[in-house]
Each structure stands twice: as structure tokens, then as C-alpha cells.
Amino acid sequence: MIIQHLLNFKLNFQQENEEKIVYIHMSIMTVATGLLKHHENNNGGDEKTD
């Protein structure tokens, strides 16, 4: 009974972590894409350095 409970807890924990990891990954990708676009826009015209 206890072992089953621990297995269920472990499965729930893994699922929650996977959802968080996916969410964090999506956030990082969104930010990275935004930074790349911003960088490209800045470098589009004159050769300016920050």
C-alpha cells in the first residue's frame, strides 16, 4: 500500500516537473527569439555597436 502510494507520488512529481520544464523551455525560447529579432533589427542598417 505504501509502495503504491510512493509510486503514484513519484509519477505525479515527474509529470509536474515535465510540465514545468516544457513551460520554462518555451519561455526561454520565446525570450531567445525576441532577443535574436531585436539583435537583427539593430544590425539591419548601419554598423552600430552597443
Beta strands, then each sheet from edge to edge (+ up, - down):
end
